[in-house]
Amino acid sequence: MRIVIPGGSGQVGTVLARDFHRAGHEVVVLSRTPAAAPWRVMQWDGENQGDWGEAIDGADAVINLAGRTVNCRYTPQNRASILNSRGDCC
């Protein structure tokens, strides 16, 4: 299977990518700050079409982890920012 993980360069995405990769799946992580990994990592910004669109086309699964971190105090402002980041980024 080809599994694409937008926003997958953080802790959760890395664990998922590693496990899927070890199981023999093709893994593509989309990241604003790509770094070397045993799986494919592509630059993206979540707003502008780029080469990463081809990775999503025909993917067997897309696990969207993009958006503002939830590792913060849940003030009304932070909650709104978390929710908006998930709609605005994709």
C-alpha atoms as an extended CHARMM CRD file, in Angstrom:
* protein
*
        90  EXT
         1         1  MET       CA              0.0000000000        0.0000000000        0.0000000000  PROA      1               0.0000000000
         2         2  ARG       CA              1.0500000000        3.6090000000       -0.5170000000  PROA      2               0.0000000000
         3         3  ILE       CA              0.3670000000        5.5990000000        2.6420000000  PROA      3               0.0000000000
         4         4  VAL       CA              0.7270000000        9.3930000000        2.6360000000  PROA      4               0.0000000000
         5         5  ILE       CA              1.0510000000       11.2730000000        5.9250000000  PROA      5               0.0000000000
         6         6  PRO       CA              0.6820000000       15.0780000000        5.6230000000  PROA      6               0.0000000000
         7         7  GLY       CA              2.2400000000       16.6830000000        8.6960000000  PROA      7               0.0000000000
         8         8  GLY       CA              3.8940000000       13.3850000000        9.5100000000  PROA      8               0.0000000000
         9         9  SER       CA              7.2970000000       14.6270000000       10.6240000000  PROA      9               0.0000000000
        10        10  GLY       CA              6.3400000000       14.9090000000       14.3000000000  PROA      10              0.0000000000
        11        11  GLN       CA              6.2770000000       12.2630000000       16.9930000000  PROA      11              0.0000000000
        12        12  VAL       CA              3.0440000000       10.5050000000       15.9960000000  PROA      12              0.0000000000
        13        13  GLY       CA              3.8000000000       10.6700000000       12.2710000000  PROA      13              0.0000000000
        14        14  THR       CA              7.2920000000        9.2750000000       12.7380000000  PROA      14              0.0000000000
        15        15  VAL       CA              5.9740000000        6.3100000000       14.7330000000  PROA      15              0.0000000000
        16        16  LEU       CA              3.3290000000        5.5970000000       12.0960000000  PROA      16              0.0000000000
        17        17  ALA       CA              5.7560000000        6.0190000000        9.1850000000  PROA      17              0.0000000000
        18        18  ARG       CA              8.3210000000        3.7430000000       10.8170000000  PROA      18              0.0000000000
        19        19  ASP       CA              5.7850000000        0.9870000000       11.4830000000  PROA      19              0.0000000000
        20        20  PHE       CA              4.2210000000        1.1580000000        8.0240000000  PROA      20              0.0000000000
        21        21  HSD       CA              7.6790000000        1.2280000000        6.4130000000  PROA      21              0.0000000000
        22        22  ARG       CA              8.8210000000       -1.7980000000        8.4250000000  PROA      22              0.0000000000
        23        23  ALA       CA              5.6750000000       -3.6450000000        7.3230000000  PROA      23              0.0000000000
        24        24  GLY       CA              6.7430000000       -3.1370000000        3.7070000000  PROA      24              0.0000000000
        25        25  HSD       CA              4.4000000000       -0.3200000000        2.7150000000  PROA      25              0.0000000000
        26        26  GLU       CA              5.4290000000        2.6540000000        0.6010000000  PROA      26              0.0000000000
        27        27  VAL       CA              5.3310000000        5.6590000000        2.9290000000  PROA      27              0.0000000000
        28        28  VAL       CA              5.3620000000        9.3100000000        1.8660000000  PROA      28              0.0000000000
        29        29  VAL       CA              5.5510000000       11.9960000000        4.5630000000  PROA      29              0.0000000000
        30        30  LEU       CA              4.6320000000       15.5420000000        3.5560000000  PROA      30              0.0000000000
        31        31  SER       CA              6.4700000000       18.1080000000        5.6410000000  PROA      31              0.0000000000
        32        32  ARG       CA              7.1680000000       21.8400000000        5.7180000000  PROA      32              0.0000000000
        33        33  THR       CA             10.6680000000       20.9780000000        6.9340000000  PROA      33              0.0000000000
        34        34  PRO       CA             11.7330000000       17.7610000000        5.2020000000  PROA      34              0.0000000000
        35        35  ALA       CA             14.5380000000       15.7440000000        6.7600000000  PROA      35              0.0000000000
        36        36  ALA       CA             16.2460000000       12.5150000000        5.7690000000  PROA      36              0.0000000000
        37        37  ALA       CA             14.3050000000        9.3640000000        6.6560000000  PROA      37              0.0000000000
        38        38  PRO       CA             14.1580000000        5.7340000000        5.5130000000  PROA      38              0.0000000000
        39        39  TRP       CA             10.8690000000        6.5930000000        3.7400000000  PROA      39              0.0000000000
        40        40  ARG       CA             10.1180000000        9.2840000000        1.1740000000  PROA      40              0.0000000000
        41        41  VAL       CA              9.7220000000       12.8220000000        2.5580000000  PROA      41              0.0000000000
        42        42  MET       CA              8.4100000000       15.6330000000        0.3520000000  PROA      42              0.0000000000
        43        43  GLN       CA              8.2610000000       19.3950000000        0.8450000000  PROA      43              0.0000000000
        44        44  TRP       CA              4.7580000000       20.8730000000        1.0530000000  PROA      44              0.0000000000
        45        45  ASP       CA              2.8780000000       23.8140000000        2.5170000000  PROA      45              0.0000000000
        46        46  GLY       CA             -0.6610000000       22.4210000000        2.4660000000  PROA      46              0.0000000000
        47        47  GLU       CA             -1.9830000000       25.3240000000        0.4240000000  PROA      47              0.0000000000
        48        48  ASN       CA             -0.1730000000       25.4290000000       -2.9100000000  PROA      48              0.0000000000
        49        49  GLN       CA             -0.2300000000       22.5810000000       -5.3850000000  PROA      49              0.0000000000
        50        50  GLY       CA              3.1550000000       20.9800000000       -5.9280000000  PROA      50              0.0000000000
        51        51  ASP       CA              4.7570000000       17.6630000000       -6.7700000000  PROA      51              0.0000000000
        52        52  TRP       CA              3.3110000000       16.2920000000       -3.5320000000  PROA      52              0.0000000000
        53        53  GLY       CA             -0.1260000000       16.1840000000       -5.1670000000  PROA      53              0.0000000000
        54        54  GLU       CA              1.0360000000       13.2250000000       -7.2150000000  PROA      54              0.0000000000
        55        55  ALA       CA              1.8460000000       11.3320000000       -4.0190000000  PROA      55              0.0000000000
        56        56  ILE       CA             -1.7140000000       11.7700000000       -2.7730000000  PROA      56              0.0000000000
        57        57  ASP       CA             -3.3040000000       10.8520000000       -6.1240000000  PROA      57              0.0000000000
        58        58  GLY       CA             -3.8900000000        7.1280000000       -6.0710000000  PROA      58              0.0000000000
        59        59  ALA       CA             -2.7180000000        6.6600000000       -2.4740000000  PROA      59              0.0000000000
        60        60  ASP       CA             -4.3040000000        3.7760000000       -0.6260000000  PROA      60              0.0000000000
        61        61  ALA       CA             -4.4970000000        5.8110000000        2.5980000000  PROA      61              0.0000000000
        62        62  VAL       CA             -3.9360000000        9.4080000000        3.6830000000  PROA      62              0.0000000000
        63        63  ILE       CA             -3.4620000000       10.0760000000        7.3950000000  PROA      63              0.0000000000
        64        64  ASN       CA             -3.6930000000       13.8340000000        7.9260000000  PROA      64              0.0000000000
        65        65  LEU       CA             -1.6500000000       14.9870000000       10.9240000000  PROA      65              0.0000000000
        66        66  ALA       CA             -1.1830000000       18.5470000000        9.6600000000  PROA      66              0.0000000000
        67        67  GLY       CA             -2.1730000000       21.4780000000       11.8130000000  PROA      67              0.0000000000
        68        68  ARG       CA             -1.2310000000       23.3440000000       14.9440000000  PROA      68              0.0000000000
        69        69  THR       CA              0.2020000000       21.2500000000       17.7420000000  PROA      69              0.0000000000
        70        70  VAL       CA             -2.2030000000       20.1550000000       20.4640000000  PROA      70              0.0000000000
        71        71  ASN       CA              0.6370000000       20.2380000000       22.9900000000  PROA      71              0.0000000000
        72        72  CYS       CA             -0.4750000000       23.4850000000       24.6450000000  PROA      72              0.0000000000
        73        73  ARG       CA             -2.8590000000       24.8810000000       27.2180000000  PROA      73              0.0000000000
        74        74  TYR       CA             -6.4210000000       24.6130000000       25.9760000000  PROA      74              0.0000000000
        75        75  THR       CA             -7.3480000000       28.2650000000       26.2310000000  PROA      75              0.0000000000
        76        76  PRO       CA            -10.2250000000       29.4650000000       24.0460000000  PROA      76              0.0000000000
        77        77  GLN       CA             -7.6940000000       31.0670000000       21.6810000000  PROA      77              0.0000000000
        78        78  ASN       CA             -5.5800000000       27.9130000000       21.4080000000  PROA      78              0.0000000000
        79        79  ARG       CA             -8.6350000000       25.7140000000       20.8620000000  PROA      79              0.0000000000
        80        80  ALA       CA             -9.7870000000       27.9670000000       18.0390000000  PROA      80              0.0000000000
        81        81  SER       CA             -6.2990000000       27.9640000000       16.5320000000  PROA      81              0.0000000000
        82        82  ILE       CA             -6.1240000000       24.1530000000       16.6670000000  PROA      82              0.0000000000
        83        83  LEU       CA             -9.5080000000       23.7390000000       14.9990000000  PROA      83              0.0000000000
        84        84  ASN       CA             -8.8590000000       26.3970000000       12.3470000000  PROA      84              0.0000000000
        85        85  SER       CA             -5.4590000000       24.9570000000       11.4710000000  PROA      85              0.0000000000
        86        86  ARG       CA             -7.0350000000       21.6630000000       10.4860000000  PROA      86              0.0000000000
        87        87  GLY       CA             -9.4820000000       23.3060000000        8.0920000000  PROA      87              0.0000000000
        88        88  ASP       CA             -7.1970000000       26.0070000000        6.7510000000  PROA      88              0.0000000000
        89        89  CYS       CA             -4.2480000000       23.7600000000        5.9300000000  PROA      89              0.0000000000
        90        90  CYS       CA             -5.9610000000       21.3150000000        3.6150000000  PROA      90              0.0000000000
